[in-house]
């Protein structure tokens, strides 16, 4: 959600007219994120989230729109996407990219040290509901950021002229090897969010108001989603927080108990997830030429620290951490 493309004033007017939003009253760039250009759009009829992408395909956007419509049918707390008044596609072609419009979500984002075990248990419960409610969803999208893609990133980074980055890339590749080695057997797969970070959840008081930013959603192992979320929410000041970890897993299993093979594979998924986000943060943030007012940087070292901590504790240590 960075500002990669400078859109003309006329583009916002065209979007507002196409979606029937009324006269544009204000436009505010949103510098968080990595690959898209996002704005808060204020018009006569309200406030909206406008996303402009030059990298996501039409099929990706159709999958996301269909998934959000499915979740809405199950009354799952998610974003409301609007369609252009002309119908047809759920997006609009604008200035070399595709625009999607969502109603602005109420609520706030929570972060450490304000997160409690009760918050994490609620978060786990909602993720379990999402996995349960999408079992009847027929749409399909492969994981665009699987192990093969991440390995290609690391091979390239290992040749970087910055010796420190090259060394980190080689270390991450060793962790990727370990993650691939310990994962075993077939496990349940379905639609996962794949990016449920703190800035992708809105809270209304102590309850989850909405999950949003489903652009990385795909069909994958449910366990991968569990530990991507756990990595994002239950690690602070260089360590995993046992009370938060166990509360999150407890909330998830209240809705969808993990099978034996899923439990066995959590370590491999967690280590892969840490490698995947450390690698993407190097590429998308650390090496980005965008200035701070165009991109809110995220430090790859926080995920490198997660990978190191996981590698040190091993599968048995993770199981103990999670109370499994």
N, C-alpha and C positions, 0 to 999 in steps of 0.2 A: 504494500500500500504506500509506495513512494510516489514522488512527483517526477515521472520520467518524461512525460510529454507535455509541452506547453500548449494548452488548448486555447483557441481564440475565443473572445467574448461571444462571437456569433455561434460557436459550437454549443455553448450552454443554452443560448436562446433556442437553437434548433432542437436540442434534447428536450427542453421544457415543453415546446410546442408538440413534439412528437408523442410525448407521454401525457399531454393534457394537464400539465402541472401549474399552468398560469404564468404570470409575469415573474421573471427572475428578480429577486430582491437582494441576494447576496451569494457569493461563492467563496469558500474557504478551503485551501489546499490542506490535505492530510498527509504529513510526511512519514508516517509509520509504514513499515512493511518492506517489501523488496522488489516486486516485479511489476506492479500495476501503478497507474496514476489515479488517485482518488481525491474526491472533493465532497465537502458538505455543501449541498445545494439548497438554498432557501428561496421559496416562491410564495405566491399568494395563497397556495393551498397547504403549505406546511414545509417541513424539513425532510430532506432526502439524502441518501448516500449514493453517490455517483461514482462508478468504477469504470475506468477506461483501460483496456488491455490491448497490447499489440503482440502478445505472445500466446494467448490462449485461443485454441481453435473453436470453430463454431460448434463442433461436436462436444467439446468440453463444456461449453456454456449451455448447450441443450441438456446435457446430463445433469448439471447443477440445477437448472431450472426445474426439471422433472423431479429431482430429488426433493427440492424444497416444497413443491406442490404435494408430493407424497407425504412428507412430514406434516404439512398443514392439515391434511385429511385425518391424521392421527392426533391432531391438536398438540403436536410437539412444539415446544417453544423455540421457534427459529425465525429468521428474517422473512419479511413479506416482499417478494419480488414483483415489480410491475412490468407490464408488457406495453410496447408501443401501441397507440390506438389503431394502427393499421392492422394489428394482429400478426399472425405468422410467427416470425422468430421472436425469442424472448430477449433479444438485444437489438441495438441500433448501430449500423456502420457509421462511424464518425471519424474524420481526420486520420485515416490510416489505421484505425483500430475499431474495437467493438465496445459499446457502452452498455452497462447494465445498471438498472435503477432499483433501489430498495428503499422502503420506508425507514426513516430514522428510528433506531431502537432506543427506547427509554432504559434507564438504569445506569449503573456505574461499574467500573472494573475494580476488582480487588487484587491486592498484592500483599506480599510479606511486609511487615509482620502482622497484618490484619487478618490473615487467613487462620481459621480455626478448624479442628477436626470435624466440627458440624458442617462447615462449608464444604470440606472435601468429601464427606459422606454424601451430601446432597449432590455434589458434582458427579460422583461415581454413580449414583442412582440415575441421574439424567442420561449419562452416557450409556448405561445399561438399557434404559428405555429406548434410546435411539437405535442401538443395535437390534433390539427386539422389534421395534416398529418398522424397520426397513427390511425385515426378512421377506416381506411380500413385494418388495420393490424390484422391478424387472430390469431397470437400466443397468448398464455395465460400462465401467471405465477401468482400464488397467492402471496400476500404480505407476505414475510417471517418474517416481523417485525411488525405485527399488535398488537392491544391492549392485546390479550391473552398472546402473547410471552413476551411483555414488563412487564405485571403484574407478570409473573413467575420470571423474572429477579428481580423485586423489592421485591417479597416475599423472595427470597434467600438473597438479599442484606440486608433486614431488620434483618436478623439473623447474620450479620457479626460481628466479634469480635470488630471491630473498631466502637465505640459508635457513633462517628460523622457520619460515613457512614450509619449506621443503622438508625439514625435519619433522614438523608436526604432521604433515601429510603422510609420511612414512609410518609414523606412530599410529595414526588413525587407520591406515591400511592394515596394520597388524591386528588392531581391534576388530576390524571388519572381518578378517580371516577367522578370528576367534568366534565372532558372532555367528558366522555361517557354519562353523564346525559343530557348535553345540545345539543348533536347532535341528529338530528331528520329527519325522512323521507328519501325516496330514492332520490339519486342525480346521475347525470351523472358520469359514470365510463369509464375508458379506460386506455391506457398505460401511466404511469407516470415515470419520472426519479427517484424520491424519494430520491435523494441525491445531489441536485444541489447546492453544496457549492462553495465558491469562488475558491477553488483549482480544481474545475471540469469544469471551463470555461476558454477558451483562448480568448484573445482580440487581434484584429488587429487594432491598433489605437483606435478609439471610437466605433467600431462595434464589435459584437460578431463574433469571428473567428470559434469557435466550442464549443459545449457541448461534454463532454466525461465522462468516467467512468460510464457506464450504468449497472454496475453489480447488482445494487439494483432495477433496473426497474421491474415493475410488473403492474398488472391490479388493479386499485384502484380508489378512488374518485379523480377527477381532482382537486377539492378544496384542498385536502391534499398536492398535489404537489405545488400549489400556495403558501400556507403558510409555507411549509418547506423551500421553496426558500426565501420567505419574511423574515422568522426568521433568515436565514443564512446571508442575505445581508443588511438588514435594521435595524440592532441593533448594537449599538456601545457605548462604555463607559457607559454601564449599562442602556441604554434607547433605545427605538425605535425612529427612525428618520422620522418624518411625511412626509417631502418632498420626501424622497427616497421611503417610503411606497406607497404614492399616485402615484408617477411616475411609479413604477413597476406595480401596479394594472391598471393604465390607459393604459400602453403599452399592457398588457395582454388582456384587454377588447376591445382594438382596433381590435383584431383578433378574440377573442372568449369571448363574453359577458357572465358574470356569471348569472345563473338563480337565482330566488328568494330563492330556497331551498339551493343552493350553498352558497349564501351570508349568510343565516341564520346559516349554519354549519361551517363557517370559524373559528369562535372562538374555537369550540370544536376540530377542526383539528389542529389549531395553538397550543393550549395547549397540545394536545396529542403529536404533533411533538416535542415540547420543552421537554416533559417528556421522550419521546423515545430517543432523542439524549443525554440528561443528563445521562440517565441510561446506554446507550451503551458506553459512554465515561468513566463512572466509571469502567465498565467491561473490555473494550478493551484497555484503556490507563492508568487510575489511578491505577488499580490493575495488570497491565501487568508487568511481570518480565524482559522484554527486556530493555537493556540499551539505553541511548539517541542516540547512533550512529546506533542503529537498529530500533528505533521507535521514530518519532517526536510526543511528547506528546501533547494532547489537553485537556484543563481544563474543567471538567464537570460543574464547577461552572458558566461558561458563559451561559450554557443552563438552569441551575437551576435559574439563574437571569431572563432569559426570561420567564420561567414558573411563577415565582413570579410576574413579571410585568403584564403578561396576566391575571393571576388570580385576581389581584388587579383592573384592568381596566374593566373586564367583557365583555360580548358580545357587549353592547352598546358602550363602550369605544373603542373597536377594530374597530367597524364600523365607528366611528368618526375619528379614526386614519387613516383609509384607505380612507376616503372620500366617503363612500358608504351609 
